[in-house]
Amino acid sequence: MALPRDPEHLLSRTPPQNIELEMSVLGGIMLEPKYAYPLVADYLTRESFYLDGHGMIFELMGELHNRQIPPDSDMVLDELRARGLLEKVGGPGVVLSMLNSVPSAANVEYHAKKIAEKAHLRALIRVCTQIIEECYRQELPIEEVLDMAEAAVLQLSTDSAAAEFTELKLILIEYWEKLHEHDLEIKRRRAEGEIDPRIDIGLPTGFLDLDRITGGLRPSELTIIAARPSMGKTALGLNMAHNMAIKHNVPVALFSLEMGSEQLAERLLCMGTKYWQSNRIRGISTSMLQNPDLDQSQWSVLTQAFNSLVTAPIYLDDSSLLTVQMLKSKVRRLHAHYKIQCVIVDYLQLMQGRGNTDNRVQEVSEISRGLKQISRELKIPVVALSQLSRQVETRQSKRPQLSDLRESGAIEQDADVVMFIHRPDYYDEDKRKLTTGEPDYDQMSLPEAEIIVAKNRNGPTDTVRMRWFPQITRFLDASRL
């Protein structure tokens, strides 16, 4: 027989609970107060008990323990009388029945875990009931309801594990083993002839000089790439996605609020068409693909780029409207289904907050915190592109600085790494005109570019010299063209 689907029927059921186990745990603590209470304190709180009177007694036991008073039956009864709570918990008979309900405290930890499980089931029922009510009300956007559900269930799964301490020596032993493995791998790669065999703990961006400073894109970190319009923010983000997915088979999620998926695919394809011909660096630009008239060698280069890109684990989302809640929901699903290891958002100021504030600074702060929360929740790096204010244009030196981050100081505060793009040719009209035709550069004539690492929470700050190949919108390591 099918179960009724009406949520009111579900609410009429008795919630998960075990009164006898609750009494045996409290009785076990009173039997062996110094031994038993510390065993269960990591698993239980007042809210873990189904009967509020049992929760009040457990909370009082904790206060006594913190005052270094053993919470035995005599002390518990005295404290309940002093606070006028004895009748609220059922009187002295209830407390004494707890003491008599268990012969020893031998199983107190096991019973505490069972009580905690019942409490988490009740919490899950409450969360689901709230979501059901929101669905019936139909007052909130669907994406916000989905985000509430996902976040609440994830929080419950996190809370379900008891807090545990780890001995320092165990952490050091694990670290020591990884250190030796790291060292051996570097030696192996050097023996195989790699130019720079060092391995960093983060995902490699494909730019060795940059990775040497930042350690790559690290788990749980938020990286901001900021620049003025048309300086190359999108290009650098796409370059990183291209390098990670093709060179290292790293699944990457790319959210673009400014460009469509076909434009993104076209730019990613052109990025892979760099080649050398007669000592000149060449590439197939997006403008050449608008009205293609390619020769056989160009088709060969383009086909090779296509074959590399078509199998790359890159997942595109070109939604023109993207809130923090929508992003969280989409990233969680991508992480679950495709095991994505990096998220790139283009760009931060085009996102929207909850819409409950008229203050744009507060809204950007909410977005920045949301991006940081995603990186910490899923333990993956998040890269967000960001606009800079016009202050850069008013200074004699056009190199950006942290105070130029637009609309919110929270971006600087939340970010673990902040890097700026600076291209001198951007401010030189004659040089910019040279970049609009067909690519025709030798190794030294590519325009210079700087990636300025202005903030690095876990490492040094420095400036990385690069070259800019404008026709295929690609940054190149200056020393490794």
C-alpha positions in Angstrom: 0.0 0.0 0.0 1.4 3.4 -1.0 2.2 5.8 1.8 0.3 9.1 1.9 2.1 12.1 0.5 0.4 14.7 2.6 3.1 16.4 4.8 0.5 16.8 7.6 0.4 13.0 7.8 4.1 12.9 8.3 3.9 15.5 11.0 1.5 13.4 13.0 4.0 10.6 13.4 6.1 10.3 16.6 9.6 11.8 15.9 12.6 9.5 16.3 13.5 9.1 20.0 14.4 6.6 22.7 13.5 7.7 26.2 15.1 4.7 27.9 18.5 5.4 26.3 18.3 9.0 27.4 17.6 7.9 31.0 20.4 5.3 30.8 23.0 7.9 29.6 22.0 10.4 32.3 22.1 7.6 34.9 25.5 6.4 33.7 26.9 9.9 34.1 25.6 10.1 37.6 27.1 6.6 38.4 30.6 7.5 37.0 30.5 11.3 36.7 34.3 11.9 36.2 34.6 9.1 33.6 31.3 9.2 31.8 30.5 12.9 31.2 33.7 13.6 29.0 32.9 10.5 26.9 29.5 11.8 25.8 30.1 15.6 25.8 31.3 15.5 22.2 28.1 13.8 21.0 25.3 15.5 22.9 23.9 18.9 23.7 20.7 19.9 25.5 18.9 19.8 22.1 19.9 16.1 21.5 17.4 14.9 24.1 13.8 14.4 23.1 12.4 15.3 26.5 13.2 18.8 27.5 13.6 17.8 31.2 16.4 15.3 30.2 18.1 18.1 28.2 17.9 20.5 31.2 19.6 17.8 33.4 22.3 17.2 30.8 23.0 20.9 30.5 23.2 21.3 34.3 25.6 18.3 34.4 27.9 20.2 31.9 27.9 23.3 34.1 28.8 21.3 37.1 31.5 19.5 35.2 32.9 22.9 34.0 33.0 24.0 37.7 35.0 20.8 38.5 32.1 19.5 40.5 31.3 15.8 39.7 27.7 15.6 38.4 26.5 12.7 40.6 23.0 12.2 41.7 23.3 14.2 44.9 24.9 17.2 43.2 22.4 17.1 40.4 19.4 17.0 42.8 20.9 19.8 45.0 21.5 22.0 41.9 18.0 21.4 40.6 16.5 22.4 43.9 18.6 25.5 44.2 17.5 26.7 40.8 13.9 25.8 41.3 13.9 23.3 38.4 13.3 20.0 40.2 9.6 19.9 39.5 10.1 20.9 35.9 12.2 17.8 35.2 9.6 15.5 36.9 10.7 15.6 40.6 13.4 13.7 42.6 11.8 10.4 41.6 12.6 10.8 38.0 16.3 11.6 38.7 16.6 8.6 41.0 14.9 6.4 38.4 17.6 7.4 35.9 20.2 6.3 38.4 18.5 2.9 38.8 17.9 2.4 35.1 21.4 1.3 34.3 23.8 -1.0 36.2 27.0 0.6 35.0 28.4 3.3 32.8 30.1 0.8 30.5 28.0 1.5 27.4 27.4 5.2 28.0 29.4 6.3 24.9 27.6 3.9 22.6 24.2 4.9 23.9 25.1 8.6 23.5 25.9 8.0 19.8 22.5 6.4 19.4 20.8 9.4 21.0 22.7 11.8 18.7 21.5 9.8 15.7 17.9 10.2 16.8 18.5 13.9 17.3 19.9 14.3 13.8 16.9 12.5 12.3 14.6 14.9 14.1 16.6 17.9 12.9 16.4 16.5 9.3 12.6 16.2 9.7 12.4 19.9 10.9 14.5 21.0 7.9 12.4 19.1 5.4 9.2 20.4 7.0 10.5 24.0 6.6 11.3 23.3 3.0 7.9 21.8 2.4 6.2 24.9 4.0 8.3 27.2 1.8 7.2 25.2 -1.3 3.5 25.5 -0.3 3.9 29.3 0.4 5.5 29.9 -3.1 6.9 33.2 -1.8 10.6 32.7 -2.5 12.3 32.1 -5.9 12.8 28.4 -6.6 16.6 28.8 -6.7 16.6 30.2 -3.2 14.5 27.4 -1.8 16.8 24.8 -3.4 19.8 26.6 -1.9 18.2 26.6 1.5 17.5 22.9 1.2 21.0 22.0 0.0 22.8 24.2 2.6 20.6 22.9 5.5 21.2 19.2 4.6 24.9 19.8 4.1 25.1 21.5 7.4 23.4 18.6 9.1 25.8 16.1 7.5 28.7 18.2 8.8 27.2 18.5 12.3 26.5 14.7 12.5 30.2 14.0 13.1 31.3 14.4 16.6 34.1 16.9 17.2 37.4 15.1 17.4 40.9 16.2 18.4 44.0 15.0 16.6 47.3 14.6 18.2 50.0 16.9 16.8 52.3 13.9 16.3 49.8 12.2 13.9 49.6 15.3 11.8 53.3 15.7 11.7 53.9 12.0 10.7 51.4 12.4 7.8 53.0 15.6 6.8 56.5 14.0 7.0 55.4 11.2 4.7 54.0 13.6 2.1 57.1 15.7 2.3 59.3 12.7 1.4 56.9 11.7 -1.4 57.0 15.3 -2.8 60.8 15.3 -2.7 61.0 11.9 -4.5 58.5 13.0 -7.2 60.5 16.2 -7.9 63.7 14.2 -8.3 61.9 11.8 -10.6 60.6 14.6 -12.8 64.0 16.3 -12.9 65.6 13.0 -14.0 63.0 12.8 -16.8 64.2 16.2 -18.1 61.4 18.5 -17.0 62.5 22.2 -17.1 60.9 23.0 -13.8 60.1 19.9 -11.8 58.7 21.5 -8.7 55.2 20.5 -7.7 53.0 22.8 -5.8 50.0 21.9 -3.6 47.5 23.8 -5.8 46.2 23.2 -9.3 48.7 24.3 -11.9 47.4 27.3 -14.0 49.8 26.5 -16.8 51.9 29.6 -16.0 55.0 28.3 -14.2 56.4 31.6 -13.1 53.0 32.5 -11.6 52.5 29.2 -9.9 56.0 29.5 -8.4 54.7 32.5 -6.5 51.2 31.5 -5.6 51.6 27.7 -5.3 49.0 27.2 -7.9 45.2 27.5 -7.3 44.9 26.1 -3.8 41.9 24.2 -2.3 39.5 26.4 -0.3 41.0 29.6 -1.6 39.3 32.5 -3.4 41.5 34.1 -6.1 40.6 37.5 -7.6 41.8 38.5 -11.1 41.2 42.2 -11.5 41.8 44.7 -14.3 40.3 47.5 -16.3 37.9 46.6 -19.2 39.6 45.0 -22.2 42.8 44.4 -20.3 42.5 40.6 -20.5 40.6 39.4 -17.5 38.4 36.9 -19.4 41.4 35.9 -21.5 43.5 35.0 -18.4 40.6 33.1 -16.8 40.0 31.2 -20.0 43.8 30.6 -20.4 43.8 29.0 -16.9 40.8 26.8 -17.7 42.3 25.8 -21.0 45.7 24.9 -19.4 44.2 23.0 -16.5 41.7 21.0 -18.5 43.9 20.1 -21.5 47.4 19.8 -19.9 46.3 18.2 -16.6 42.8 16.9 -17.3 41.4 18.9 -14.4 37.6 19.4 -14.5 36.8 23.1 -14.6 33.4 24.9 -14.3 33.3 28.2 -16.1 30.4 30.7 -15.4 30.2 33.6 -17.9 27.7 36.4 -17.4 29.1 38.4 -20.3 29.7 36.0 -23.1 27.6 33.2 -24.7 28.8 29.6 -24.7 29.5 29.7 -28.4 31.7 32.7 -28.1 33.5 31.0 -25.2 34.0 27.8 -27.2 35.4 29.8 -30.1 37.9 31.7 -27.9 39.0 28.5 -26.2 39.5 26.9 -29.6 41.6 29.8 -30.9 43.8 29.8 -27.8 45.1 26.4 -28.8 46.2 27.5 -32.3 49.6 29.0 -31.4 52.3 27.8 -33.8 55.6 28.9 -35.3 56.2 29.6 -39.0 59.4 31.1 -40.5 60.5 32.2 -37.0 57.3 34.1 -36.6 54.6 33.2 -34.0 51.3 32.6 -35.5 47.7 31.8 -34.5 44.2 31.6 -35.8 42.1 34.5 -34.5 38.4 34.6 -33.9 38.1 37.2 -36.6 39.6 34.7 -39.1 36.9 32.2 -38.2 34.1 34.7 -38.9 34.6 34.3 -42.6 37.1 31.4 -42.8 39.3 31.1 -45.8 42.0 28.9 -44.3 44.8 27.1 -46.1 45.7 23.4 -45.4 48.3 24.2 -42.8 45.9 26.4 -40.9 43.2 23.8 -41.0 45.7 21.3 -39.6 46.5 23.5 -36.7 42.8 24.2 -36.0 41.9 20.6 -36.2 44.6 19.7 -33.7 43.3 22.4 -31.3 39.8 21.1 -31.8 40.8 17.5 -31.0 42.5 18.6 -27.8 39.6 20.8 -26.7 36.7 18.5 -27.5 37.8 16.0 -24.9 38.7 18.6 -22.2 36.6 18.5 -19.0 35.3 22.1 -19.2 31.7 22.8 -18.2 30.2 26.1 -19.4 27.3 28.1 -17.9 26.4 31.3 -19.8 23.4 32.3 -17.7 23.0 36.1 -17.9 21.4 36.1 -14.5 23.4 34.5 -11.7 22.8 35.0 -7.9 25.0 33.6 -5.2 22.3 31.0 -4.3 22.1 29.9 -7.9 25.8 29.6 -8.2 26.1 27.6 -5.0 23.4 25.2 -6.2 24.9 24.7 -9.6 28.5 24.2 -8.3 27.3 21.6 -5.8 25.6 19.6 -8.6 28.7 19.9 -10.9 30.9 18.9 -8.0 28.8 15.9 -7.3 28.3 14.7 -10.9 31.5 15.8 -12.6 34.0 16.1 -9.7 34.9 19.6 -10.8 38.1 20.9 -9.1 38.0 24.5 -10.0 35.3 27.2 -10.5 35.9 30.4 -12.6 33.3 33.2 -12.5 33.4 36.0 -15.2 32.8 38.4 -13.6 31.9 39.2 -10.0 30.2 42.6 -10.4 27.7 41.1 -12.9 26.4 38.7 -10.2 23.5 39.6 -8.0 22.9 39.2 -4.3 19.7 38.3 -2.6 18.1 41.5 -3.7 17.2 42.6 -0.2 19.5 45.6 -0.1 19.7 48.8 -2.0 23.4 49.2 -1.0 25.6 47.9 -3.9 28.6 47.8 -1.6 26.7 45.4 0.8 25.5 43.3 -2.2 29.1 42.9 -3.6 30.3 42.0 -0.1 27.6 39.3 0.1 28.7 38.0 -3.3 32.3 38.0 -2.3 31.6 36.1 0.9 29.4 33.6 -1.0 32.3 32.8 -3.4 34.6 32.2 -0.4 32.0 30.0 1.2 31.8 27.8 -1.9 35.5 27.3 -2.0 35.6 26.4 1.6 32.5 24.2 1.5 33.7 22.1 -1.4 37.5 22.5 -0.8 38.2 23.6 -4.3 39.7 26.9 -5.6 37.3 29.6 -6.9 38.6 32.2 -9.3 36.5 35.3 -9.7 37.2 38.1 -12.3 36.6 41.6 -11.1 36.5 45.1 -12.5 38.8 47.9 -11.2 37.6 51.4 -10.6 38.5 54.3 -12.8 41.1 55.5 -10.3 43.7 53.6 -12.2 43.2 55.9 -15.2 43.7 59.1 -13.2 47.2 58.2 -11.9 50.5 58.8 -13.8 51.4 55.2 -13.0 48.7 52.9 -14.4 49.7 49.9 -12.4 46.7 48.8 -10.3 46.7 48.5 -6.5 44.4 47.0 -3.9 42.5 50.2 -3.3 41.4 50.1 -6.9 39.1 47.1 -6.4 35.7 48.3 -7.3 32.7 48.7 -5.0 33.8 46.8 -1.9 36.7 46.4 0.4 35.2 43.0 1.2 36.7 41.6 -2.0 40.2 42.3 -0.8 39.3 41.0 2.7 37.7 37.7 1.5 40.3 36.9 -1.2 43.3 34.7 -0.5 45.0 35.8 -3.7 44.5 39.1 -5.6 46.3 39.5 -8.9 46.1 42.4 -11.3 46.7 42.5 -15.1 48.8 45.4 -16.4 49.7 45.8 -20.1 51.7 48.9 -21.1 50.5 48.6 -24.7 46.9 49.1 -23.5 47.7 52.8 -22.9 49.8 53.2 -26.1 47.5 53.8 -29.1 50.2 53.2 -31.7 51.0 49.8 -30.2 47.4 48.9 -29.8 46.8 49.5 -33.6 49.5 46.9 -34.3 47.5 44.2 -32.5 44.4 44.5 -34.7 45.7 42.9 -37.9 47.0 39.5 -38.7 49.5 38.1 -36.1 53.0 38.7 -37.2 55.4 38.6 -34.3 58.8 37.2 -33.6 59.8 36.0 -30.1 60.7 39.5 -28.8 58.0 41.6 -30.4 54.9 40.2 -28.6 53.5 42.9 -26.3 54.6 42.7 -22.7 52.2 42.0 -19.9 52.5 41.9 -16.1 50.5 39.8 -13.7 50.9 41.7 -10.4 50.3 39.4 -7.3 49.3 42.1 -4.9 47.9 39.9 -2.1 48.9 36.3 -1.3 47.7 35.1 2.0 50.0 32.0 2.0 53.0 33.2 0.1 55.0 36.1 -1.3 53.8 39.0 -3.5 55.6 39.7 -6.8 55.2 40.7 -10.4 55.3 38.1 -13.2 56.5 39.1 -16.6 54.5 37.6 -19.5 53.8 38.2 -23.2 50.4 38.9 -24.6 49.3 37.4 -27.9 46.3 39.5 -28.7 45.0 37.8 -31.8 44.3 34.6 -29.9 43.8 36.4 -26.6 46.5 34.3 -24.9 49.0 35.1 -22.2 52.4 33.3 -22.5 55.2 32.8 -20.0 57.8 35.3 -21.2 60.7 32.8 -20.7 58.9 29.8 -22.3 57.3 31.0 -25.6 
